[in-house]
Structures are given as structure tokens and as C-alpha cells.
């Protein structure tokens, strides 16, 4: 058996432990499948980010209208896919650190600084923090768009997609994106990419959120498009009383009978002053 004691280089003691547990018949936990479609693209004046609004718990839709575009700084936003708690608290932590960095240096923090903080944190946890991120913003050096994978690897591209619906969204970008697009063109392309994820991926759904970041402003477009709005039902489903029969009836009395026993004074000691 290989040594499990500390030695220079990588430590494989956990692998040996897991193999031993598996041999004893205990099944190791499997990775959880998560669903989302998040995208971003460059345009002439800045960045457009987009996300769907479905949160899932396995096969269950837990939230139909959650927010996946997280605040980092006034000119930087981050879309999160993966484990909802990990994306929420990771972006909140980096947002706090970015504010402290800006106060320490006396100037607004750059997008690449947020990217470096995020990738170093995720790499430290070796993928156990399940946050797949699309980071976008505009700083003194111009617009920047990054993807950050759960293990800490990063990409810098003019258009990016992440999440379970990323392939459908990327197909839209590959066919429709071009350099120096106008604001409305870029927003329409992002909405089309998110729609592709919503209608072709079971882990994505509900509405479309978008965020437009330029050098002068940040515009958050909550529910900019709602392709799955519930329509008015054609009929009303009101059933008359007695439609569903029951076989037996049991009524329980929930009022508890209380008996109060008065304890008489024996006359010993002082009487209580009731004035």
C-alpha cells in the first residue's frame, strides 16, 4: 500500500481513503447537476450581461424569478451559475474586498482586479465552491469580459456563455455577434441567446434579466423580457360542494378540560399583603 504520510508534492491520502470506503460498499456522493444560462458580450460602448431567472433543486423549480446578476462595484457586475449560495456569497465577498481595495488605493478598482480575486479564491477551494461566473465591467482601461470556472481557470473573450444552457446560447452568439455593435443590437442578441437557453435547456427558464454597463452608467434591466408569462385560463375550475366524497369522518375536540385545585392556607407565617 502506498504511503499516506506527508511528503513533498501532491497528497493522495484522500483518494486512498475514498477507494477504501468504496471497497466497503459505501457509495460516495455524486456531483449535483445545476442549471442556468448566463451570457455576456462586448458592444461599441461597453458590456451587456444577461441571465435567466430559474433556480432549481434537482428536478424541482425552486424559484421562478431569482436574480443571477450580482453587484461587484458601480461599474462591474457578475453573473453566477452553479450552486446558488456559492455564487451569492462569493460575489458578495469579492464586492466587499473590491470596496476595501478602492479605499486603500484611492482609485476605482479595475475589472481585472475582481477577476484575479475571484479566480484565486476559487482555485484555493479546488472546485468545491461551485461558482461558474461571467464577470463584466468598464474601467479606466476600457470594457472587459471574463469567464471564471469553478476550479479557477479564466477566459477573456468578446462574447461568453456559461451554465447548462451555454451551448444553445453560444450558437446564437457564434452566428450573430460582430464587433462594434450598437447598444440595441447587443441587447437584442443577448436576449436571443438567453431565450435559446430557456427554450432548449430544462435547467434554464422563466424570464430574462440584462445589465448594460458603459463608462458613464450601469443600467440594470430586471425582467426585460418575460417569454413565459402565465396566460389567462380559458375556463374556471370551480367544483360544487360535495364533488369529492369521503368514506369516514372523525371530529376531535381540541379544547382541553382544566381542573383547578385551590390550596388553602394553613395560617402559619405572615399573610400576603394584597393592598
C-alpha positions as CSV (number, residue, x, y, z in Angstrom):
1,X,0.0,0.0,0.0
2,X,1.3,3.4,-0.9
3,X,2.4,5.7,1.9
4,X,-0.3,8.2,3.2
5,X,2.2,10.2,5.2
6,X,3.0,13.8,4.3
7,X,5.7,14.0,1.6
8,X,6.8,16.6,-0.9
9,X,4.4,17.2,-3.8
10,X,0.8,16.3,-4.1
11,X,-1.1,14.4,-1.3
12,X,-3.3,11.5,-2.4
13,X,-4.4,10.3,1.0
14,X,-8.0,11.3,0.4
15,X,-8.0,9.2,-2.8
16,X,-6.8,6.2,-0.8
17,X,-9.4,6.9,1.8
18,X,-12.2,7.1,-0.8
19,X,-11.1,3.9,-2.5
20,X,-11.2,2.1,0.9
21,X,-14.7,3.4,1.6
22,X,-15.9,2.4,-1.8
23,X,-14.5,-1.1,-1.4
24,X,-16.5,-1.4,1.9
25,X,-19.7,-0.8,-0.1
26,X,-20.4,2.8,0.8
27,X,-21.3,4.9,-2.3
28,X,-19.6,8.2,-2.5
29,X,-21.8,11.3,-3.1
30,X,-22.2,12.3,-6.8
31,X,-21.8,15.8,-8.2
32,X,-25.0,17.8,-8.2
33,X,-26.3,18.9,-11.6
34,X,-27.2,22.6,-11.7
35,X,-28.9,24.6,-14.4
36,X,-28.6,28.2,-15.7
37,X,-27.9,30.2,-18.8
38,X,-25.7,33.3,-18.3
39,X,-24.0,35.3,-21.1
40,X,-22.1,38.5,-21.9
41,X,-20.9,40.3,-24.9
42,X,-19.0,43.4,-25.9
43,X,-20.5,46.2,-27.9
44,X,-19.3,49.6,-29.1
45,X,-19.6,51.5,-25.8
46,X,-19.4,48.7,-23.2
47,X,-20.7,45.4,-22.0
48,X,-24.1,43.7,-22.0
49,X,-24.7,40.9,-19.5
50,X,-27.7,38.5,-19.5
51,X,-29.2,35.7,-17.3
52,X,-32.3,33.6,-17.0
53,X,-34.2,33.6,-13.7
54,X,-34.9,29.9,-12.9
55,X,-33.4,28.3,-9.7
56,X,-33.6,24.5,-9.5
57,X,-33.3,21.8,-6.8
58,X,-32.7,18.8,-8.9
59,X,-35.9,18.2,-10.9
60,X,-37.8,20.9,-8.9
61,X,-38.1,24.6,-9.9
62,X,-37.3,26.3,-6.5
63,X,-37.6,29.9,-7.7
64,X,-39.1,31.2,-11.0
65,X,-37.7,34.7,-10.7
66,X,-34.4,34.7,-8.9
67,X,-31.6,37.3,-9.6
68,X,-28.4,35.9,-11.1
69,X,-26.6,39.2,-11.9
70,X,-24.7,40.2,-8.8
71,X,-23.3,43.6,-7.8
72,X,-19.5,43.9,-7.5
73,X,-18.9,47.7,-7.9
74,X,-20.8,50.5,-9.6
75,X,-19.2,49.7,-12.9
76,X,-18.7,45.9,-12.5
77,X,-21.3,43.1,-12.4
78,X,-21.0,39.3,-12.2
79,X,-23.4,36.7,-13.4
80,X,-23.4,33.4,-11.4
81,X,-24.2,29.8,-12.4
82,X,-23.9,26.7,-10.3
83,X,-24.7,26.4,-6.6
84,X,-26.8,29.5,-5.7
85,X,-25.4,30.0,-2.2
86,X,-21.8,29.8,-3.6
87,X,-22.4,32.4,-6.3
88,X,-24.3,34.7,-3.9
89,X,-21.7,34.7,-1.1
90,X,-18.6,34.5,-3.3
91,X,-19.7,37.7,-5.3
92,X,-20.7,39.4,-2.0
93,X,-17.3,38.7,-0.5
94,X,-15.4,40.0,-3.6
95,X,-17.6,43.0,-3.7
96,X,-16.6,43.9,-0.1
97,X,-12.9,43.3,-0.9
98,X,-13.2,45.5,-4.0
99,X,-14.5,48.3,-1.9
100,X,-11.7,47.9,0.6
101,X,-9.2,47.8,-2.3
102,X,-10.6,51.1,-3.7
103,X,-10.4,52.8,-0.3
104,X,-6.9,51.5,0.2
105,X,-5.6,52.6,-3.2
106,X,-7.6,55.8,-3.5
107,X,-8.9,55.0,-7.0
108,X,-11.7,52.8,-8.5
109,X,-10.7,49.1,-8.7
110,X,-10.4,47.6,-12.1
111,X,-12.2,44.6,-13.6
112,X,-9.1,42.5,-13.8
113,X,-8.6,43.0,-10.1
114,X,-12.1,41.5,-9.4
115,X,-11.2,38.6,-11.8
116,X,-7.9,37.9,-10.0
117,X,-9.6,37.9,-6.6
118,X,-12.3,35.5,-7.8
119,X,-10.0,33.1,-9.6
120,X,-7.6,33.0,-6.6
121,X,-10.4,32.2,-4.2
122,X,-12.0,29.5,-6.4
123,X,-8.6,27.9,-7.1
124,X,-7.9,27.8,-3.4
125,X,-11.0,25.6,-2.9
126,X,-10.2,23.3,-5.9
127,X,-13.7,23.4,-7.4
128,X,-15.6,22.7,-4.2
129,X,-17.1,26.2,-4.3
130,X,-19.5,25.6,-7.2
131,X,-19.5,29.0,-8.8
132,X,-19.2,29.4,-12.6
133,X,-19.1,33.2,-13.3
134,X,-19.3,35.7,-16.1
135,X,-17.6,38.9,-15.0
136,X,-18.1,42.1,-17.0
137,X,-17.4,45.8,-16.4
138,X,-15.9,49.0,-17.7
139,X,-12.9,50.8,-16.1
140,X,-10.2,53.3,-17.0
141,X,-8.7,50.8,-19.5
142,X,-12.0,50.1,-21.3
143,X,-14.6,47.3,-21.3
144,X,-13.6,43.8,-20.1
145,X,-15.4,40.5,-20.2
146,X,-14.2,37.3,-18.4
147,X,-15.5,33.8,-17.6
148,X,-14.3,32.2,-14.3
149,X,-14.7,28.5,-13.9
150,X,-15.2,26.8,-10.5
151,X,-11.7,25.5,-10.4
152,X,-10.2,28.9,-11.0
153,X,-9.4,29.0,-14.8
154,X,-10.4,32.1,-16.7
155,X,-11.0,33.3,-20.3
156,X,-11.1,36.8,-21.7
157,X,-13.3,36.9,-24.9
158,X,-15.6,39.3,-26.7
159,X,-18.7,37.1,-26.1
160,X,-19.0,34.3,-23.5
161,X,-21.6,31.9,-22.1
162,X,-21.8,29.7,-19.0
163,X,-24.2,27.2,-17.4
164,X,-26.2,24.3,-18.6
165,X,-27.7,26.3,-21.4
166,X,-24.4,27.7,-22.6
167,X,-24.2,25.7,-25.8
168,X,-27.6,26.9,-27.1
169,X,-26.6,30.5,-26.2
170,X,-23.2,30.2,-27.8
171,X,-24.8,29.1,-31.0
172,X,-26.7,32.4,-31.1
173,X,-23.5,34.4,-30.4
174,X,-21.4,32.5,-33.0
175,X,-23.9,33.3,-35.7
176,X,-24.9,36.8,-34.7
177,X,-22.2,38.6,-32.9
178,X,-20.0,41.2,-34.7
179,X,-17.6,43.8,-33.5
180,X,-18.7,47.4,-32.7
181,X,-22.4,46.6,-32.4
182,X,-24.8,49.3,-31.2
183,X,-26.5,49.1,-27.8
184,X,-29.8,47.9,-29.0
185,X,-28.3,45.3,-31.3
186,X,-26.2,43.9,-28.5
187,X,-29.2,43.8,-26.1
188,X,-31.3,42.0,-28.7
189,X,-28.5,39.5,-29.3
190,X,-28.2,38.8,-25.5
191,X,-31.9,38.4,-25.2
192,X,-31.9,35.9,-28.1
193,X,-29.0,34.0,-26.5
194,X,-30.8,33.7,-23.2
195,X,-34.0,32.7,-24.9
196,X,-32.2,29.9,-26.7
197,X,-31.0,28.6,-23.3
198,X,-34.5,29.0,-21.8
199,X,-36.3,27.0,-24.5
200,X,-33.6,24.4,-25.2
201,X,-32.4,23.6,-21.7
202,X,-34.5,22.2,-18.8
203,X,-32.3,23.8,-16.2
204,X,-33.0,27.3,-17.5
205,X,-36.3,29.1,-17.7
206,X,-38.7,31.8,-16.8
207,X,-37.6,35.4,-17.5
208,X,-34.6,37.3,-18.9
209,X,-32.5,39.8,-16.9
210,X,-30.0,42.1,-18.5
211,X,-27.4,44.6,-17.5
212,X,-25.8,47.3,-19.7
213,X,-22.5,48.8,-18.5
214,X,-20.8,51.7,-20.1
215,X,-18.2,54.2,-19.0
216,X,-20.8,56.6,-17.7
217,X,-23.6,54.4,-16.4
218,X,-24.8,51.0,-15.4
219,X,-28.4,50.1,-16.3
220,X,-30.0,47.0,-14.7
221,X,-32.9,45.7,-16.7
222,X,-34.8,43.4,-14.4
223,X,-37.3,41.1,-16.3
224,X,-36.5,42.9,-19.5
225,X,-38.4,40.1,-21.3
226,X,-40.9,37.6,-19.9
227,X,-41.5,34.9,-22.5
228,X,-43.1,32.5,-20.0
229,X,-45.8,34.8,-18.5
230,X,-48.8,32.8,-17.3
231,X,-51.8,33.4,-19.6
232,X,-55.4,33.7,-18.5
233,X,-57.0,30.3,-18.3
234,X,-59.8,29.6,-20.8
235,X,-62.1,28.1,-18.2
236,X,-62.6,28.4,-14.5
237,X,-62.2,25.3,-12.4
238,X,-64.7,25.7,-9.5
239,X,-66.2,22.5,-8.3
240,X,-69.5,22.3,-6.4
241,X,-69.6,21.3,-2.8
242,X,-69.7,17.5,-2.4
243,X,-67.9,16.7,-5.6
244,X,-65.3,14.7,-3.8
245,X,-66.8,12.1,-1.4
246,X,-65.2,10.8,1.7
247,X,-65.6,7.4,3.4
248,X,-65.4,8.3,7.1
249,X,-65.4,11.3,9.3
250,X,-63.7,11.8,12.7
251,X,-64.0,15.0,14.7
252,X,-61.6,15.6,17.6
253,X,-62.3,18.1,20.4
254,X,-59.2,20.2,20.8
255,X,-60.5,22.1,23.9
256,X,-58.6,20.7,27.0
257,X,-60.6,20.4,30.2
258,X,-58.8,22.1,33.1
259,X,-59.3,21.4,36.8
260,X,-58.2,24.0,39.3
261,X,-57.5,22.8,42.8
262,X,-57.4,25.6,45.4
263,X,-54.7,25.2,48.1
264,X,-55.9,26.6,51.4
265,X,-53.6,28.4,53.7
266,X,-52.7,26.7,57.0
267,X,-52.4,30.0,58.8
268,X,-48.7,29.6,59.5
269,X,-46.4,32.6,58.7
270,X,-47.3,36.1,57.6
271,X,-50.3,36.7,55.4
272,X,-49.5,38.2,51.9
273,X,-50.1,41.9,51.6
274,X,-52.7,42.4,48.9
275,X,-53.2,46.2,49.3
